[in-house]
Amino acid sequence: MTKRDPCDLTGITPESWTCIDCGINTAPGVPTRIEMERRYRASAAAKLLSATGEAPPLATLCPDDTWEVYTVRDAVWKAADMAPMGGCLCIGCLEKRLGRRLKPKDFPRHSFNNMPGTARLIERREGAP
């Protein structure tokens, strides 16, 4: 059995935050998986060389009204013909694949579902006003 590389984020974070159907960046400013792995390795090296033993932050994330970072129930993701960690979809493309508009019950309790986001994401998560 081989030991897993602690810097390998495969299956932990998306390869990219770009919608695989339309190409929109669902999380502007968030590093891709490979970029995050590079930062993780650089941070670990910096920690070793640091006089304080502290690592610099991997990324400074500022969620705002341009983000469409969310998670939906597994059954919803599967109904959209998506595998776990199979990429990102913007809300519009997810709804197109489902053939319906998302509802608040489609979004489970998760920290991603408490972040700021686009008006359409928030409307779907919270329900129409």
C-alpha positions as CSV (number, residue, x, y, z in Angstrom):
1,M,0.0,0.0,0.0
2,T,1.4,3.4,-0.9
3,K,1.2,6.4,1.4
4,R,-1.0,9.2,0.0
5,D,0.8,12.4,-0.8
6,P,-0.6,15.0,1.7
7,C,-0.3,17.7,-0.9
8,D,-2.5,15.7,-3.4
9,L,-5.9,17.4,-3.3
10,T,-7.5,15.1,-6.0
11,G,-11.0,14.3,-4.9
12,I,-10.9,16.9,-2.2
13,T,-11.2,20.1,-4.2
14,P,-12.5,20.6,-7.8
15,E,-9.9,20.5,-10.6
16,S,-11.2,23.9,-11.6
17,W,-14.0,26.2,-10.6
18,T,-15.0,26.7,-14.2
19,C,-18.4,25.5,-15.3
20,I,-17.8,22.4,-17.4
21,D,-20.8,23.3,-19.7
22,C,-20.5,27.0,-20.4
23,G,-17.0,28.0,-19.1
24,I,-18.0,30.6,-16.6
25,N,-15.7,30.8,-13.5
26,T,-18.0,30.0,-10.6
27,A,-15.4,31.2,-8.0
28,P,-13.3,34.0,-9.4
29,G,-10.0,34.3,-7.5
30,V,-10.1,30.7,-6.1
31,P,-7.1,28.6,-7.2
32,T,-7.5,25.5,-9.2
33,R,-6.6,22.1,-7.6
34,I,-3.1,22.2,-9.2
35,E,-2.5,25.8,-8.1
36,M,-3.7,25.0,-4.6
37,E,-1.3,22.0,-4.4
38,R,1.6,24.2,-5.5
39,R,0.7,26.7,-2.8
40,Y,0.4,24.0,-0.2
41,R,3.8,22.7,-1.1
42,A,5.3,26.2,-1.1
43,S,3.6,26.9,2.2
44,A,5.0,23.8,3.8
45,A,8.5,24.7,2.6
46,A,8.1,28.3,3.9
47,K,7.0,26.9,7.3
48,L,10.1,24.8,7.6
49,L,12.2,27.9,6.8
50,S,10.2,30.3,8.9
51,A,11.7,31.6,12.1
52,T,8.3,31.4,13.8
53,G,7.4,28.0,12.3
54,E,4.2,29.4,10.9
55,A,3.1,28.9,7.3
56,P,1.8,31.8,5.2
57,P,-1.9,31.6,4.1
58,L,-2.6,29.4,1.1
59,A,-5.1,31.9,-0.4
60,T,-7.1,34.8,0.6
61,L,-10.6,34.1,-0.4
62,C,-13.2,36.9,-0.7
63,P,-16.6,35.4,-1.6
64,D,-18.9,38.0,-3.2
65,D,-21.9,38.4,-5.5
66,T,-19.9,36.9,-8.4
67,W,-19.6,33.5,-6.8
68,E,-21.7,30.5,-7.5
69,V,-20.1,28.1,-5.1
70,Y,-22.7,25.7,-3.6
71,T,-23.4,22.1,-3.0
72,V,-26.6,20.3,-3.8
73,R,-28.0,17.0,-2.5
74,D,-26.3,13.9,-4.0
75,A,-29.5,12.9,-5.8
76,V,-29.7,16.3,-7.5
77,W,-26.1,16.1,-8.7
78,K,-26.6,12.6,-9.9
79,A,-29.8,13.6,-11.8
80,A,-27.7,16.2,-13.6
81,D,-25.5,13.3,-14.8
82,M,-22.6,14.5,-12.6
83,A,-20.2,12.2,-10.7
84,P,-18.9,13.3,-7.3
85,M,-16.1,15.8,-7.9
86,G,-16.9,15.6,-11.5
87,G,-16.5,19.3,-12.1
88,C,-18.4,22.5,-11.4
89,L,-21.6,23.7,-12.9
90,C,-23.0,27.2,-12.7
91,I,-26.6,27.4,-11.5
92,G,-28.0,27.9,-15.0
93,C,-26.2,24.9,-16.5
94,L,-27.3,22.7,-13.5
95,E,-30.9,23.7,-14.0
96,K,-30.6,23.1,-17.8
97,R,-29.3,19.6,-17.1
98,L,-32.1,19.0,-14.6
99,G,-34.8,20.5,-16.8
100,R,-36.1,22.4,-13.8
101,R,-35.5,25.3,-11.5
102,L,-33.6,24.6,-8.3
103,K,-35.5,24.8,-5.0
104,P,-34.2,25.5,-1.4
105,K,-34.7,21.8,-0.5
106,D,-32.1,20.9,-3.2
107,F,-29.4,22.6,-1.1
108,P,-28.3,20.6,2.1
109,R,-26.9,22.2,5.2
110,H,-23.3,23.0,4.3
111,S,-20.9,25.9,4.8
112,F,-20.8,26.5,1.0
113,N,-24.5,27.2,1.2
114,N,-24.1,30.0,3.7
115,M,-21.6,32.1,1.6
116,P,-22.5,35.1,-0.5
117,G,-23.3,34.4,-4.2
118,T,-25.0,35.6,-7.3
119,A,-28.5,36.8,-7.1
120,R,-29.8,33.7,-8.9
121,L,-27.9,31.4,-6.5
122,I,-29.3,33.1,-3.4
123,E,-32.8,33.2,-4.9
124,R,-32.6,29.4,-5.5
125,R,-31.2,28.7,-2.0
126,E,-33.6,30.9,-0.1
127,G,-36.7,30.7,-2.4
128,A,-38.3,33.3,-4.5
129,P,-39.1,36.6,-2.6
